[in-house]
């Protein structure tokens, strides 16, 4: 059984709340990028780590901490999730640094397919996920400013 680690996109898993449903389904069912392990008694997912996040110039080196956690547990293959394969501007640098430091660990781009052809899945990921990531989000400072405005408005009506 091949021991597999999955490297996901921090933006999709942490910011968008991706549960990795399709990644894990493909691994469990031995489909899509995991079909190659069917003849070798299947694949065992030994861990899932998100990338170091972007943008940062040190992301390729920081990703090694994540890969080390998987490699030390026996990962023979690191699959870059489909969102990493489709969207990540650092994926080639990640691959290079992993191959340099862990030459025995194979790197595979992608985990699952999608509707239609691989090109259609790529386009869906690039437009759909990218669109979600680019939506304006509110943070605590926005809430604080809203409360301050409400408090100011209340103060104006009381006087």
JOFENSUL-V92685 format. One record per pair of residues at least 6 apart in sequence whose ideal C-beta (glycine too) atoms are under 6 Angstrom apart, sorted by the first residue. I is the first residue (numbers start at 0). GAP is how many residues later the second one is. Records with the same first field share a line. If there is no record, write none. Layout:
I->GAP / GAP
This chain:
0->40 / 41 / 43
1->35 / 38 / 41 / 74 / 75
2->41 / 43 / 71 / 72 / 73
3->39 / 41 / 73
4->42 / 65 / 70 / 73
5->42 / 73 / 75
6->42 / 71 / 73
7->42 / 73
8->74 / 75
9->40 / 41 / 43
10->122
11->6 / 71
12->37
15->116
21->90
22->58 / 88 / 89
25->6 / 8 / 85 / 86
26->7 / 16 / 18
29->8
31->80 / 81
32->75 / 77 / 78
33->9
36->6
45->27 / 29
46->23 / 26
48->17
50->12
51->7 / 10 / 11
58->31
59->33 / 34 / 37
62->31
63->37
66->31
70->31 / 34
76->29 / 31
77->27 / 29
78->29 / 32
79->29
80->30
81->28 / 29 / 30
82->46
83->7
84->24 / 25
85->36 / 39 / 40
94->12
97->9
112->8
113->7 / 10
